[in-house]
């Protein structure tokens, strides 16, 4: 809403948080090729753009869905690994188109880690872009190939195995008590066995809940999380081969 007679409504893209026009003007005035990285909730787009009087000319671009459609990527396209591969793919395409250096155009952005992951992919493709190395902390670089997801996948494998054994044991013990209760005619024995069954119901339910939770998380990726790093490397090799 207007706050006074001198209030001026911002440009639409600035209101939407998409474009910082002051920064964009300085970048365009530099007459250098821009690396534009944008990330949504589940996808990443990377473009190399040359600004001309007639309008922007896209020299190279890629979209994270290409990893799925052309290179066999099986994981989510909304993680750091997919963002890195998207940046790497675009960087190789730009290099093939004759681009050697560029400047970074981030605009007004969120999803910081995925933006930086895509940027790291561009650098690894051999494109020179001025930047501060401090934006890439050590822990950040270790997560790009999904090694932390692989560790999590191995943990889930062991956890699911443990919980499956616990669940099976609880079910067998409960069945024995139920069979014994059905055979006995002594009311006191029935009452005692019924109490024991109720006591064993809680750990059984807990084991089932833990199993369901871990199994759902494990299967959500559509492939073995414990093999994430090797899958990442194979897709990266596919990109290098096809570009």
N, C-alpha and C positions, 0 to 999 in steps of 0.2 A: 504493500500500500504506500501511497505517496506520503512523504513526511513534511512537505512544505512546498512553497511556490518554486523553489530552485531544485527540487528533487528531479533527477533524471533516471529513467528506467534503464537498467543495464541491458546490453545486447542479449538476445535470447540464449545463445550458447554459453554466455557467461553466467546467466541465471541458472542454467541447467548444470553448471559445473563441468562443462566440456572444453571450454577454450579460455585461456588467459591471453587476451589480445595484446597486452603490453609485451609479454614475453614472445608471443608469436611475431610481432612486428620486428623485434630485434633479430629473431632467427631468420626471417625472410630477407631482411636487409643484409644479412651476411652473405647471401647468394650461394650458400652451400647446400648440398643435398641433406635433407632432413630424414632422420630415422624416427618414424612415428610408431609408438607402441601403445596399444590400447587393450585393456583387459576387462571382460565382463565377469559375471559370476562363474561361468563354466567354460569360457573360451578366451583365446588371445589372438589379436591381429597385429601383424607387423608389416610396415610399408617403408620403402625408400622412395621419397618424393622430391622431385625437383620443381621449385617454384618458378613460373614464367608469367609474363604479362597476360598471356592468353588463359592462364589457369594452372593448377597443379598437374604435373605429369608423373605418374607412378612408374618407377623404373623396375621395382621388384616388390612382390608382396606374398604373404602366405597367411593362412587361417588355420587354427589348431585342428579343425575337423579334417584337414588334409592328412594329418598323421594317421587318422583312423581309416580313411577311404583309400589312401595310396601307399601307406607304409606299414600297415598292420598293427597300429597302436591299439592296445586292448584296455588300457587303464583310462581313468577319467581325463578329460581335456582341461579340467579346471585346477590342475596342480602345478607345482614348480617345474617338474620334469617335462611336462607337455609344453609349458611356456618356453623353457630353454630350447627344446627341439624345434619349436616354431621359429624362434629367433635364429637358430642355427641354420634352418632351411632357408629363411629369407636372406641371411647373410651370404650363403653360398650362391643363391640366385643373383644377388646384387653384384657379387664378385665376378660372376660369369658375364654380367651385363656391363662390366668395366668400371664399377664403382670401387674406389680404393679407400676413400675416407668420407666421413659425414659428421653431422652434429645431431645431438639427441634432442628430440621434441617430445616431451612427456605430457605437455598440456596440464590440465588439472586432473590428477589421477588418484585412484585408490588401488587396492590389491598390490601394495608395494613390492612384496617379495616376488610375485609372478612377473611384474614389470622388470625388476632387476635380473631375474632369471633369464628372461627373453633377451635382455641386453647382454648378458654374459654369453649367450649363444651367438649373438652377432659378433662379439669380440673374438670368440673362438673360431669363427668362420674366416677370420683374417681381415675384417674391416676395422680401420683405425677411427676411433671415436674418442674425443677428449673426455676424460672423466676422472673422478677421485677414487682411488683404490679403497678408500675407507667404506664405500657403500657395499663392499663385498666382504663381510666378516668371515672368518674361517668356518664357523659352524654353518653359515649360509651355503658356502661352496660344497660342503660335505653332503648337503641335503638335495642337491640338484639331481644326482643320479638315482635318488630314491633308496639309498642304503638304509635310511631310518625306517622306511616302509618294509623293506626286506627283513629287517630285524623284528619289526612288529609282526610280520607274517609268520616267522619262525616261532615267535612267542605264542601266537594264536594256535598254531599247530599243536604245540605241546599242551597248551591250556585246554583245548578241545578234547585231546586224548585223555587228559587227567579227569576232566569233568564227565566224560562219557563213561569211564570206568567207575567213578563215584556214583553216577546215576544208575548204572546197571547193578551195582552192588546193593544200593538202597532198594531198588525194585525187587531184587531177588529175596532180600531179607524180609521185606514187607509181605511178599507172597507166601513165604514160609509161615509167618505168624498168622496170616489170614487162613491158610489151610489148617493150621493147628487149632485155631479158634473155631472153625467150622466143625471139626471132629469132636472137640470136647463138649461134654454135657454139664460140666460143673460151672455154675454161674460165677463163682469167684475167679476161676481160671479164665473165663471169657472176659470178665471185667479187667483182669490184669493184662491179658493179651491185647485187648482193645486199647488200653492206655499205652502199651508199648508201640502199637501201630501208629497212634497219634503222635507219639514222640519222634518216630522215624519219618513222618510225613513232611516235617519242616525241612530237614536236610535234603530230602528228595526234591522238593519244590525248588529249593535254592539251587541245587545242581542243575535242574532242568532250565531254570531262568538263566543261569550263567552260560549253559551250553547254547541256548537259543541266541543269546546276545552275541557271543563270540562267533558262532557259526554264521550268523547274518553278516557281521562285519567282515568275516573272512571271505564269504562268497560275493560280497558287494562289488569287488573289483573285476569279477568275471574271469579271473585267472589267478595263478598262484602268486600271492604277495611275496612269498619266500624266494621267488625268482625275479623280482622286480628289476634289480640292477642289470641282470643279463638281458632281460627284455628291452630295457632302455638302450643298452649298447647295440643290440641287434637292429633296433629301429634307427638309431643314429647311423649305423653302417649302411642301412637301406637308403637313407637320405643322401649320403655321400655318393652312393653308387648311381642313383637315379638323376641327381641334379647335373 
